Amino acid sequence: MSFSVAQVRKDFPIFERTIRDGKRLVYLDSGATAQKPWAVINAESDFYSKHNAAVHRGAHQLAEEATDAYEGAREIVAQFIGAQESEVIFTKSATESINLVAYAMGNAEAGNRFALSPSDSIVVTEMEHHANLIPWQQLAKRTGAQLKWFKVGQDSRLDLSNIDEIITSQTKVVAVTHQSNVLGTINPLEAIVKRAHEVGAVVVLDACQSVPHMSVDVVALGVDFLAFSGHKAVGPTGVGVLWGKAELLDELPPFLTGGSMIENVTMTTATWAPVPQKFEAGVPNMAQAVGLGAACKYLSELGMDAVRAHEIELTGYALEKISAIEGIRIVGPLENVSRGATVSFTLADIHPHDIGQYVDSQGVAVRTGHHCAWPLARAMNVPATTRASFYLYNDEQDVDALVAALLGAQKYFGRF
């Protein structure tokens, strides 16, 4: 199964515009946020213009239509990741999804399987985005638990040689990224999940860089919780997903309390509604959830295996062309194996911010900086990198435009 990039680009209205004195837009920053197809834009607009009402509240027709649209989106998202509908929780972002788990664990009372103490440990990795590092740092501080981590080798892959010493009988949580947002490295989950479950720990997976780019089945992965954001998966901003195993969500205390998540309330007590409503306090991001449903449907119709195959081919081309530039250092795996469509690099002694501004003048949008992964930048001994992240609407012509812009930057800054 395959698709035409030229045809796909027609689905995204932003590519009809030009930038920087009429130049073609070459968008290589999908690792930060993806562009939106008409299907998503229209779904969100249609909700507001025809069905807007508070979901799960009211007996009037609009409320019924809004609830049907919202829960219909939950069904689509569940199918997209191979989950049960009741296991899919809508949040405002993947960051909130991860914080939900971390704070809920911090709220767990003694005797609850999620309660942590100073004798317990939390395991992360050196390549985590701050969204899957800082919540666990803070949980460790609040509970006294020890924070431990896997290091990243110079091959840009996790060093699991000491996995039995890092994940021990004291480990309660292992939080890991599926694919690094900087390196592009796809991590070996099977070994990590196996070891974590041997000692009774739960695995929390940051899937922000994987769910939009490859076929993901939560049951096959074997993890316990998974988070991803809508806006990286051609969906709207302001909506994220937390998936968790049903039995774990039942035991996990709520993160936010208030309306819509309760079963019964007196002046002194409250009981919680069943999952997923238990974790969806207040009026949710209704239109955004509907838009995310449209995004997942759009990607499913293209075929996630086809998306992944396209990105593998394009990444191979990009690695070959970019690595041939004199003075380039690719910060990430050099081989196109177990890696995603993200290529980070430095160019001689030109600061990445300067590179970013120059290539932008040529119509090429890339990301520069530490990419919300400061510990990883230090581990790789770089202050910052330039990052090109590719997606289903990019092709070899976009890579060529990037290469031409980098060669131009060399001349502009007087290198080589």
C-alpha positions in Angstrom: 0.0 0.0 0.0 1.3 3.5 -0.9 0.1 7.0 -1.5 1.0 10.0 -3.6 2.7 12.8 -1.7 1.6 15.3 -4.3 -2.0 14.2 -3.8 -1.7 14.2 0.0 -0.4 17.8 -0.1 -3.6 18.9 -1.7 -5.4 17.8 1.5 -3.4 20.4 3.5 -4.5 24.0 2.7 -1.4 25.5 4.3 0.7 24.3 1.4 -1.2 26.5 -1.0 0.5 29.5 0.5 4.0 30.8 -0.1 6.5 32.4 2.4 9.6 34.6 2.3 9.0 36.6 -0.9 7.0 34.0 -2.7 9.1 30.9 -1.9 7.5 27.4 -1.7 6.8 26.3 1.9 9.1 23.4 2.8 7.8 22.4 6.2 10.3 20.1 8.1 9.1 20.7 11.7 6.4 18.0 12.1 8.2 16.7 15.1 7.0 19.9 16.9 3.5 20.0 15.3 2.0 18.6 12.1 0.0 20.5 9.6 -3.8 19.9 9.4 -5.8 18.5 6.5 -9.2 19.8 5.4 -10.8 16.7 7.0 -9.7 17.9 10.5 -10.4 21.6 9.9 -13.9 20.8 8.6 -14.7 18.4 11.4 -13.8 20.9 14.1 -15.7 23.7 12.3 -18.7 21.5 11.7 -18.9 20.7 15.4 -19.0 24.3 16.4 -21.3 25.4 13.7 -23.9 22.6 13.9 -23.6 20.6 17.1 -22.0 22.7 19.9 -23.3 21.8 23.4 -21.8 20.4 26.6 -21.3 16.7 26.3 -22.8 14.3 28.8 -25.1 17.1 30.1 -28.6 18.1 29.1 -31.4 16.1 27.4 -31.8 18.4 24.4 -30.9 17.4 20.8 -27.7 19.4 20.6 -26.4 17.8 23.7 -27.2 14.4 22.4 -25.5 15.2 19.0 -22.4 16.6 20.8 -22.1 13.6 23.0 -22.5 11.2 20.1 -19.7 13.1 18.2 -17.4 13.1 21.2 -17.9 9.5 22.1 -17.7 8.6 18.4 -14.2 10.2 18.3 -13.2 8.1 21.3 -14.2 5.0 19.4 -12.1 6.0 16.4 -9.1 6.8 18.5 -9.5 3.5 20.4 -9.5 1.6 17.1 -6.5 3.5 15.9 -4.3 2.3 18.7 -6.0 -1.1 19.2 -7.6 -0.2 22.5 -11.0 -0.6 24.2 -13.1 2.6 24.2 -13.3 2.8 28.0 -9.5 2.8 28.2 -9.1 6.0 26.1 -9.0 9.3 28.1 -9.1 12.7 26.4 -6.8 15.3 28.0 -5.5 18.6 26.7 -2.1 17.3 25.7 0.3 14.4 26.0 2.1 16.5 28.7 -1.1 16.5 30.7 -1.6 12.8 30.1 1.8 11.9 31.6 1.2 14.4 34.5 -2.1 12.7 35.1 -0.4 9.4 35.8 2.4 10.9 37.9 0.1 13.1 40.0 -2.5 10.3 40.4 0.3 8.1 41.7 1.3 10.8 44.1 -2.3 10.9 45.3 -2.4 7.2 46.0 -3.0 6.2 49.6 -1.0 3.7 51.5 -2.0 0.2 50.4 -2.8 1.3 46.9 -0.5 -0.4 44.3 0.5 3.0 43.0 1.6 4.5 46.3 5.3 5.3 46.4 7.7 5.5 49.3 11.4 6.3 49.8 12.2 2.7 49.3 10.8 2.7 45.7 12.4 3.8 42.5 11.3 5.5 39.3 13.2 4.7 36.0 13.4 7.0 33.0 16.0 7.5 30.2 18.5 10.1 29.3 16.7 10.7 26.0 13.3 11.8 27.4 11.5 14.9 26.4 11.0 17.1 29.4 7.3 16.1 29.4 8.3 12.6 30.4 11.1 13.5 32.7 10.1 16.5 34.9 6.8 14.9 36.1 8.7 11.9 37.4 11.4 14.2 38.9 8.7 16.0 40.8 7.0 12.7 41.9 10.3 11.5 43.2 10.7 14.7 45.2 7.2 14.5 46.7 7.4 10.8 47.7 11.1 10.4 48.4 11.4 7.7 45.7 14.8 7.4 43.9 15.0 8.5 40.3 17.2 6.2 38.1 17.8 6.3 34.4 19.3 4.5 31.4 22.1 6.3 29.6 22.4 7.0 25.9 25.5 5.6 24.1 27.4 7.5 21.5 25.6 5.3 18.9 22.5 7.3 20.0 20.8 4.3 21.4 19.9 3.3 25.0 22.5 1.3 26.9 20.5 -1.6 28.4 23.6 -3.6 29.5 22.8 -2.9 33.1 19.0 -3.3 32.8 18.8 -5.6 35.8 20.6 -3.1 38.0 18.5 -0.2 36.8 15.1 -1.9 37.0 15.0 -3.8 40.3 12.4 -5.2 42.7 12.1 -1.6 44.1 11.1 -0.1 40.8 7.5 1.0 40.6 7.4 2.9 37.3 9.4 2.8 34.1 8.8 5.8 31.9 10.3 5.7 28.4 9.9 7.3 25.0 8.9 5.1 22.1 10.9 7.3 19.6 13.3 10.1 20.5 12.1 13.5 19.4 15.8 14.5 18.9 17.7 11.4 17.8 14.9 9.6 15.9 15.9 6.4 17.8 13.1 3.9 18.2 13.7 2.1 21.5 13.6 -1.7 22.1 10.5 -1.8 24.2 10.3 -5.6 24.4 13.3 -6.0 26.7 12.3 -3.0 28.8 8.7 -4.1 29.2 9.7 -7.7 30.0 12.1 -6.6 32.7 9.7 -4.1 34.2 6.9 -6.6 34.4 9.2 -9.2 36.0 9.6 -6.9 39.0 6.0 -5.7 39.0 6.6 -2.2 37.7 4.3 -0.4 35.3 5.5 1.0 32.0 4.5 4.5 30.9 5.2 5.1 27.2 5.6 8.5 25.6 4.3 7.7 22.1 4.1 11.3 20.7 6.7 10.6 18.0 5.4 7.1 17.2 1.6 7.1 17.0 1.5 9.6 14.2 4.2 7.8 12.2 3.7 4.1 12.5 1.1 1.4 13.3 0.8 1.2 17.1 -1.2 -1.5 18.9 -1.2 -1.0 22.7 -1.9 -4.7 23.3 1.0 -5.8 21.2 3.4 -3.3 22.8 2.5 -4.7 26.3 2.9 -1.3 28.0 0.6 -0.2 30.8 0.0 3.4 30.0 0.5 5.3 26.7 0.3 9.0 25.9 0.2 10.9 22.6 -0.8 14.4 21.4 -3.4 15.2 18.8 -1.5 18.0 17.1 1.5 15.9 16.1 -0.9 13.4 14.4 -2.4 16.0 12.0 -5.1 16.7 14.6 -6.0 19.8 16.5 -4.0 21.5 19.3 -5.5 21.3 22.8 -6.2 17.6 22.8 -4.2 14.6 23.9 -4.8 11.0 24.8 -4.0 8.8 27.7 -4.5 5.1 27.3 -4.2 2.7 30.2 -5.1 -0.8 30.9 -8.6 -1.0 32.3 -7.7 -2.6 35.6 -5.0 -0.1 36.3 -7.2 2.9 35.5 -9.8 1.5 37.9 -7.2 1.5 40.7 -5.6 4.8 39.8 -6.9 7.8 41.9 -8.3 10.8 39.9 -6.0 13.7 39.0 -8.6 16.4 38.6 -11.9 16.6 40.5 -15.1 18.4 39.9 -18.1 18.1 37.5 -18.6 15.2 35.1 -16.3 12.8 36.9 -18.5 12.0 39.9 -21.0 9.3 40.7 -22.5 10.7 43.9 -21.7 13.8 46.1 -22.7 14.9 49.6 -21.4 17.9 51.5 -18.6 15.8 52.9 -18.0 12.9 50.5 -17.8 12.0 46.8 -17.6 8.8 44.7 -16.2 8.7 41.2 -17.8 7.9 37.9 -16.4 4.9 36.0 -13.4 5.2 33.7 -12.9 7.1 31.4 -15.2 9.9 32.9 -13.4 9.5 36.2 -10.4 11.3 34.6 -12.3 13.8 32.5 -13.4 16.4 35.0 -15.2 19.5 33.6 -16.4 20.2 30.1 -13.9 18.5 27.9 -12.2 19.6 24.7 -15.1 18.5 22.6 -14.4 20.0 19.2 -10.8 19.1 19.5 -11.6 15.5 20.3 -13.9 15.3 17.3 -11.0 16.8 15.2 -8.7 14.2 16.5 -11.1 11.5 15.5 -11.1 12.9 12.0 -7.3 12.9 12.0 -7.1 9.3 13.1 -9.6 8.4 10.4 -7.6 10.3 7.8 -4.4 8.5 8.8 -6.1 5.1 8.8 -7.4 5.7 5.3 -3.9 6.4 4.1 -2.6 3.4 6.0 -0.1 3.7 8.8 2.1 1.0 7.3 2.2 3.1 4.1 3.1 6.2 6.2 5.9 4.3 7.9 7.2 2.8 4.6 7.3 6.3 3.0 9.2 7.8 6.0 11.7 5.0 6.0 12.5 5.6 2.3 12.6 9.4 2.8 14.8 9.2 5.9 17.3 7.0 4.1 17.5 9.6 1.3 17.9 12.4 3.8 20.6 10.7 5.8 22.6 10.1 2.6 22.3 13.6 1.3 22.7 15.5 4.6 25.7 13.4 5.8 27.5 14.2 2.5 27.7 17.9 3.4 31.2 18.8 4.7 31.2 19.7 8.4 27.9 18.0 9.2 27.6 15.9 12.3 24.4 13.9 12.5 23.2 13.6 16.2 21.3 10.3 16.0 21.7 6.9 14.5 23.6 7.0 11.2 22.0 3.8 9.9 18.4 3.8 8.8 17.4 1.0 11.2 15.1 1.3 14.2 14.9 5.1 13.7 12.2 7.5 12.7 12.0 10.4 10.2 13.8 12.9 12.4 17.4 14.0 11.6 19.2 16.3 14.0 22.6 17.7 13.2 25.2 20.4 13.7 27.1 22.2 10.9 30.7 23.1 11.6 30.8 25.8 14.3 27.7 27.7 13.0 25.2 28.0 15.8 22.0 26.1 15.1 19.9 29.2 15.7 21.8 30.9 12.9 21.3 27.9 10.6 17.6 28.0 11.4 17.3 31.6 10.5 19.2 31.2 7.3 17.3 28.2 6.0 14.0 29.9 6.9 15.1 32.8 4.6 15.1 30.1 1.9 11.6 28.9 2.7 12.6 25.9 4.8 11.1 25.5 8.3 13.2 23.5 10.7 13.6 23.4 14.5 16.6 24.6 16.4 17.6 24.3 20.1 17.7 21.6 22.7 14.2 20.4 21.7 13.0 20.1 25.3 15.6 17.5 26.0 18.4 19.3 27.8 19.9 16.2 29.5 20.1 14.5 26.1 21.9 17.5 24.6 24.5 17.3 27.4 24.9 13.5 26.9 25.5 14.0 23.2 27.9 16.9 24.0 26.1 19.5 21.9 24.6 22.8 23.1 21.9 22.6 20.5 21.0 21.0 17.2 19.1 21.8 14.0 16.3 19.3 13.5 14.5 18.3 10.3 11.5 16.1 10.9 9.7 14.6 8.0 6.1 13.5 7.6 3.6 12.1 5.0 3.5 15.4 3.0 7.3 15.6 2.5 9.2 14.2 -0.4 12.8 14.1 -1.8 12.3 17.6 -3.3 11.9 18.9 0.3 15.1 17.1 1.3 16.9 18.7 -1.7 15.7 22.1 -0.7 17.1 21.6 2.8 20.4 20.5 1.5 20.6 23.5 -0.9 19.8 25.8 2.0 22.5 24.2 4.2 25.1 24.6 1.5 24.0 28.2 1.2 24.4 28.7 4.9 28.0 27.5 4.6 28.7 30.2 2.1 26.8 32.9 3.9 28.7 32.3 7.2 32.0 31.9 5.4 32.6 28.2 6.1 34.2 26.0 3.5 
